[in-house]
Amino acid sequence: MADVILNLTQAREIAEDWIAAWNARDLERILSHYADEVVFLSPVVVTRYGEPSGVLRGKPALRDYFRGGLEAFGPNIRFTLLDVLAGVNGYTIYYSRESGATVVDTAIVNASGKAMQVHVHYHAAQPSVAADAPQAARR
């Protein structure tokens, strides 16, 4: 299945454009990175949208999901690219959100380089260690 071997430069270009599209709130530009038959897996699909499988299928479902995210976060949405990894048939984007959460999106691409399967993993923003430390430990 080694249809597409992305080098790091190609993967970074994809990631930078995807991040810029989110920060510009440009839904069509965001969606341009996905194949029509995309399968998208995310825990947010369960928690925010009530789909117990955590799976969305097809670009129309992904469009609705992303539109909802853009509406929910409004002009405050902000992604910051932290790192990119490249591989055979895919890439991984590591980024942070306006909330401080970090996210990893791993995309498997088709022969055209469009994401046909995406797995999303989150690490919620953590409170400061100092704020969590017992009073005695802060003295």
Contact map, one row per residue, 1 for C-alpha under 8 A:
1110000000000000000000000000000000000000000000000000000000000000000000000000000000000000100000000000000000000000000000000000000000000000000
1111100000000000000000000000000000000000000000000000000000000000000000000000000000000001100000000000000000000000000000000000000000000000000
1111100000000000000000000000000000000000000000000000000000000000000000000000000000000001100000000000000000000110000000000000000000000000000
0111110000000000000000000000000000000000000000000000000000000000000000000000000000000001110000000000000000001110100000000000000000000000000
0111111000000000000000000000000000000000000000000000000000000000000000000000000000000011110000000000000000000000000000000000000000000000000
0001111101100000000000000000000000000000000000000000000000000000000000000000000000000111111000000000000000000000000000000000000000000000000
0000111111100000000000000000000000000000000000000000000000000000000000000000000000000110000000000000000000000000000000000000000000000000000
0000011111110000000000000000000000000000000000000000000000000000000000000000000000011100000000000000000000000000000000000000000000000000000
0000001111111000000000000000000000000000000000000000000000000000000000000000000000000000000000000000000000000000000000000000000000000000000
0000011111111100000000000000000000000000000000000000000000000000000000000000000000000000000000000000000000000000000000000000000000000000000
0000011111111110000000000000000000000000000000000000000000000000000000000000000000011100001000000000000000000000000000000000000000000000000
0000000111111111000000000000000000000000000000000000000000000000000000000000000000011000000000000000000000000000000000000000000000000000000
0000000011111111100000000000000000000000000000000000000000000000000000000000000000000000000000000000000000000000000000000000000000000000000
0000000001111111110000000000000010000000000000000000000000000000000000000000000000000000000000000000000000000000000000000000000000000000000
0000000000111111111000000000000000000000000000000000000000000000000000000000000010010000000010000000000000000000000000000000000000000000000
0000000000011111111100000000000000000000000000000000000000000000000000000000000010000000000000000000000000000000000000000000000000000000000
0000000000001111111110000000000000000000000000000000000000000000000000000000000000000000000000000000000000000000000000000000000000000000000
0000000000000111111111000000110010000000000000000000000000000000000000000000000000000000000000000000000000000000000000000000000000000000000
0000000000000011111111100000000000000000000000000000000000000000000000000000001110000000000000000000000000000000000000000000000000000000000
0000000000000001111111110000000000000000000000000000000000000000000000000000000000000000000000000000000000000000000000000000000000000000000
0000000000000000111111111110110000000000000000000000000000000000000000000000000000000000000000000000000000000000000000000000000000000000000
0000000000000000011111111110010000000000000000000000000000000000000000000000111000000000000000000000000000000000000000000000000000000000000
0000000000000000001111111100000000000000000000000000000000000000000000000000111000000000000000000000000000000000000000000000000000000000000
0000000000000000000111111100000000000000000000000000000000000000000000000000000000000000000000000000000000000000000000000000000000000000000
0000000000000000000011111110000000000000000000000000000000000000000001000010000000000000000000000000000000000000000000000000000000000000000
0000000000000000000011111111110000000000000000000000000000000000000000000000000000000000000000000000000000000000000000000000000000000000000
0000000000000000000011001111111000000000000000000000000000000010011000000000000000000000000000000000000000000000000000000000000000000000000
0000000000000000000000000111111100000000000000000000000000000000000000000000000000000000000000000000000000000000000000000000000000000000000
0000000000000000010010000111111110000000000000000000000000000000000000000000000000000000000000000000000000000000000000000000000000000000000
0000000000000000010011000111111110000000000000000000000000000000000000000000000000000000000000000000000000000000000000000000000000000000000
0000000000000000000000000011111111000000000000000000000000100010000000000000000000000000000000000000000000000000000000000000000000000000000
0000000000000000000000000001111111100000000000000000000000000000000000000000000000000000000000000000000000000000010000000000000000000000000
0000000000000100010000000000111111100000000000000000000000000000000000000000000000000000000000000000000000000000011000000000000000000000000
0000000000000000000000000000001111110100000000000000000000100000000000000000000000000000000000000000000000000000011100000000000000000000000
0000000000000000000000000000000111111100000000000000000001100000000000000000000000000000000000000000000000000100011100000000000000000000000
0000000000000000000000000000000001111100000000000000000001100000000000000000000000000000000000000000000000000000000100000000000000000000000
0000000000000000000000000000000000111110000000000000000011100000000000000000000000000000000000000000000000000000000100000000000000000000000
0000000000000000000000000000000001111111000000000000000011100000000000000000000000000000000000000000000000000000001111000000000000000000000
0000000000000000000000000000000000001111100000000000001111000000000000000000000000000000000000000000000000000000000111000000000000000000000
0000000000000000000000000000000000000111110000000000001110000100000000000000000000000000000000000000000000000000000011110000000000000000000
0000000000000000000000000000000000000011111010000000011100000000000000000000000000000000000000000000000000000000000011110000000000000000000
0000000000000000000000000000000000000001111111000000011000000000000000000000000000000000000000000000000000000000000000111000000000000000000
0000000000000000000000000000000000000000111111100000010000000000000000000000000000000000000000000000000000000000000000011000000000000000000
0000000000000000000000000000000000000000011111111000010000000000000000000000000000000000000000000000000000000000000000000000000000000000000
0000000000000000000000000000000000000000111111111111011100000000100000000000000000000000000000000000000000000000000000000000000000000000000
0000000000000000000000000000000000000000011111111111110000000000000000000000000000000000000000000000000000000000000000000000000000000000000
0000000000000000000000000000000000000000001111111110000000000000000000000000000000000000000000000000000000000000000000000000000000000000000
0000000000000000000000000000000000000000000111111100000000000000000000000000000000000000000000000000000000000000000000000000000000000000000
0000000000000000000000000000000000000000000111111110000000000000100000000000000000000000000000000000000000000000000000000000000000000000000
0000000000000000000000000000000000000000000011111111000000000000000000000000000000000000000000000000000000000000000000000000000000000000000
0000000000000000000000000000000000000000000011101111111000000000000000000000000000000000000000000000000000000000000000000000000000000000000
0000000000000000000000000000000000000000000011000111110000000000000000000000000000000000000000000000000000000000000000000000000000000000000
0000000000000000000000000000000000000000000001000011111000000000000000000000000000000000000000000000000000000000000000000000000000000000000
0000000000000000000000000000000000000000111111000011111100000000000000000000000000000000000000000000000000000000000000000000000000000000000
0000000000000000000000000000000000000011110010000010111110000000000000000000000000000000000000000000000000000000000000000000000000000000000
0000000000000000000000000000000000000011100010000000011111001100000000000000000000000000000000000000000000000000000000000000000000000000000
0000000000000000000000000000000000001111000000000000001111101100000000000000000000000000000000000000000000000000000000000000000000000000000
0000000000000000000000000000000000111110000000000000000111111100000000000000000000000000000000000000000000000000000000000000000000000000000
0000000000000000000000000000001001111100000000000000000011111110000000000000000000000000000000000000000000000000000000000000000000000000000
0000000000000000000000000000000000000000000000000000000001111111000000000000000000000000000000000000000000000000000000000000000000000000000
0000000000000000000000000000000000000000000000000000000111111111100000000000000000000000000000000000000000000000000000000000000000000000000
0000000000000000000000000000000000000001000000000000000111111111110000000000000000000000000000000000000000000000000000000000000000000000000
0000000000000000000000000010001000000000000000000000000000111111111000000000000000000000000000000000000000000000000000000000000000000000000
0000000000000000000000000000000000000000000000000000000000011111111100000000000000000000000000000000000000000000000000000000000000000000000
0000000000000000000000000000000000000000000010001000000000001111111110000000000000000000000000000000000000000000000000000000000000000000000
0000000000000000000000000010000000000000000000000000000000000111111111000000000000000000000000000000000000000000000000000000000000000000000
0000000000000000000000000010000000000000000000000000000000000011111111100000000000000000000000000000000000000000000000000000000000000000000
0000000000000000000000000000000000000000000000000000000000000001111111110000000000000000000000000000000000000000000000000000000000000000000
0000000000000000000000000000000000000000000000000000000000000000111111111000000000000000000000000000000000000000000000000000000000000000000
0000000000000000000000001000000000000000000000000000000000000000011111111100100000000000000000000000000000000000000000000000000000000000000
0000000000000000000000000000000000000000000000000000000000000000001111111100000000000000000000000000000000000000000000000000000000000000000
0000000000000000000000000000000000000000000000000000000000000000000111111100000000000000000000000000000000000000000000000000000000000000000
0000000000000000000000000000000000000000000000000000000000000000000011111111100000000000000000000000000000000000000000000000000000000000000
0000000000000000000000000000000000000000000000000000000000000000000001111111100000000000000000000000000000000000000000000000000000000000000
0000000000000000000000001000000000000000000000000000000000000000000000001111100000000000000000000000000000000000000000000000000000000000000
0000000000000000000000000000000000000000000000000000000000000000000000001111110000000000000000000100000000000000000000000000000000000000000
0000000000000000000001100000000000000000000000000000000000000000000001001111111000000000000000001100000000000000000000000000000000000000000
0000000000000000000001100000000000000000000000000000000000000000000000000001111100000000000000001100000000000000000000000000000000000000000
0000000000000000001001100000000000000000000000000000000000000000000000000000111110000000000000111100000000000000000000000000000000000000000
0000000000000000001000000000000000000000000000000000000000000000000000000000011111000000000000111000000000000000000000000000000000000000000
0000000000000011001000000000000000000000000000000000000000000000000000000000001111110000000011110000000000000000000000000000000000000000000
0000000000000000000000000000000000000000000000000000000000000000000000000000000111110000000011110000000000000000000000000000000000000000000
0000000000000000000000000000000000000000000000000000000000000000000000000000000011111000000011100000000000000000000000000000000000000000000
0000000100110010000000000000000000000000000000000000000000000000000000000000000011111100001111000000000000000000000000000000000000000000000
0000000100110000000000000000000000000000000000000000000000000000000000000000000000111110001110000000000000000000000000000000000000000000000
0000011100100000000000000000000000000000000000000000000000000000000000000000000000011111011100000000000000000000000000000000000000000000000
0000111000000000000000000000000000000000000000000000000000000000000000000000000000001111111000000000000000000000000000000000000000000000000
0111110000000000000000000000000000000000000000000000000000000000000000000000000000000111111000000000000000000000000000000000000000000000000
1111110000000000000000000000000000000000000000000000000000000000000000000000000000000011111000000000000000011100000000000000000000000000000
0001110000000000000000000000000000000000000000000000000000000000000000000000000000000111111100000000000001111000001000000000000000000000000
0000010000100000000000000000000000000000000000000000000000000000000000000000000000011111111110000000000001110000000000000000000000000000000
0000000000000000000000000000000000000000000000000000000000000000000000000000000000011100011111000000000111100000000000000000000000000000000
0000000000000010000000000000000000000000000000000000000000000000000000000000000011111000001111100000000111000000000000000000000000000000000
0000000000000000000000000000000000000000000000000000000000000000000000000000000011110000000111110000011110000000000000000000000000000000000
0000000000000000000000000000000000000000000000000000000000000000000000000000001111100000000011111000011100000000000000000000000000000000000
0000000000000000000000000000000000000000000000000000000000000000000000000000001111000000000001111101111000000000000000000000000000000000000
0000000000000000000000000000000000000000000000000000000000000000000000000000111100000000000000111111111000000000000000000000000000000000000
0000000000000000000000000000000000000000000000000000000000000000000000000001111000000000000000011111100000000000000000000000000000000000000
0000000000000000000000000000000000000000000000000000000000000000000000000000000000000000000000001111100000000000000000000000100000000000000
0000000000000000000000000000000000000000000000000000000000000000000000000000000000000000000000011111110000000000000000000001110000000000000
0000000000000000000000000000000000000000000000000000000000000000000000000000000000000000000000011111111000000000000000000111110000000000000
0000000000000000000000000000000000000000000000000000000000000000000000000000000000000000000001111001111100000000000000000111100000000000000
0000000000000000000000000000000000000000000000000000000000000000000000000000000000000000000001111000111110000000000000011110000000000000000
0000000000000000000000000000000000000000000000000000000000000000000000000000000000000000000111100000011111000000000000011100000000000000000
0000000000000000000000000000000000000000000000000000000000000000000000000000000000000000000111000000001111100000000001111000000000000000000
0000000000000000000000000000000000000000000000000000000000000000000000000000000000000000011110000000000111110000000001110000000000000000000
0000000000000000000000000000000000000000000000000000000000000000000000000000000000000000011100000000000011111000001111100000000000000000000
0000000000000000000000000000000000000000000000000000000000000000000000000000000000000000111000000000000001111100001111000000000000000000000
0001000000000000000000000000000000000000000000000000000000000000000000000000000000000000110000000000000000111111111110000000000000000000000
0011000000000000000000000000000000100000000000000000000000000000000000000000000000000000100000000000000000011111111100000000000000000000000
0011000000000000000000000000000000000000000000000000000000000000000000000000000000000000000000000000000000001111110000000000000000000000000
0000000000000000000000000000000000000000000000000000000000000000000000000000000000000000000000000000000000001111110000000000000000000000000
0001000000000000000000000000000000000000000000000000000000000000000000000000000000000000000000000000000000001111111000000000000000000000000
0000000000000000000000000000000111100000000000000000000000000000000000000000000000000000000000000000000000001111111100000000000000000000000
0000000000000000000000000000000011100100000000000000000000000000000000000000000000000000010000000000000000111100111111000000000000000000000
0000000000000000000000000000000001111110000000000000000000000000000000000000000000000000000000000000000000111100011111000000000000000000000
0000000000000000000000000000000000000111100000000000000000000000000000000000000000000000000000000000000000111000001111100000000000000000000
0000000000000000000000000000000000000111100000000000000000000000000000000000000000000000000000000000000011110000001111110000000000000000000
0000000000000000000000000000000000000001110000000000000000000000000000000000000000000000000000000000000011100000000011111000000000000000000
0000000000000000000000000000000000000001111000000000000000000000000000000000000000000000000000000000001111000000000001111100000000000000000
0000000000000000000000000000000000000000011000000000000000000000000000000000000000000000000000000000001110000000000000111110000000000000000
0000000000000000000000000000000000000000000000000000000000000000000000000000000000000000000000000000111100000000000000011111000000000000000
0000000000000000000000000000000000000000000000000000000000000000000000000000000000000000000000000000111000000000000000001111100000000000000
0000000000000000000000000000000000000000000000000000000000000000000000000000000000000000000000000001110000000000000000000111110000000000000
0000000000000000000000000000000000000000000000000000000000000000000000000000000000000000000000000011110000000000000000000011111000000000000
0000000000000000000000000000000000000000000000000000000000000000000000000000000000000000000000000001100000000000000000000001111100000000000
0000000000000000000000000000000000000000000000000000000000000000000000000000000000000000000000000000000000000000000000000000111110110000000
0000000000000000000000000000000000000000000000000000000000000000000000000000000000000000000000000000000000000000000000000000011111110000000
0000000000000000000000000000000000000000000000000000000000000000000000000000000000000000000000000000000000000000000000000000001111111000000
0000000000000000000000000000000000000000000000000000000000000000000000000000000000000000000000000000000000000000000000000000000111111000010
0000000000000000000000000000000000000000000000000000000000000000000000000000000000000000000000000000000000000000000000000000001111111000000
0000000000000000000000000000000000000000000000000000000000000000000000000000000000000000000000000000000000000000000000000000001111111100000
0000000000000000000000000000000000000000000000000000000000000000000000000000000000000000000000000000000000000000000000000000000011111110110
0000000000000000000000000000000000000000000000000000000000000000000000000000000000000000000000000000000000000000000000000000000000011111110
0000000000000000000000000000000000000000000000000000000000000000000000000000000000000000000000000000000000000000000000000000000000001111111
0000000000000000000000000000000000000000000000000000000000000000000000000000000000000000000000000000000000000000000000000000000000000111111
0000000000000000000000000000000000000000000000000000000000000000000000000000000000000000000000000000000000000000000000000000000000001111111
0000000000000000000000000000000000000000000000000000000000000000000000000000000000000000000000000000000000000000000000000000000001001111111
0000000000000000000000000000000000000000000000000000000000000000000000000000000000000000000000000000000000000000000000000000000000000011111
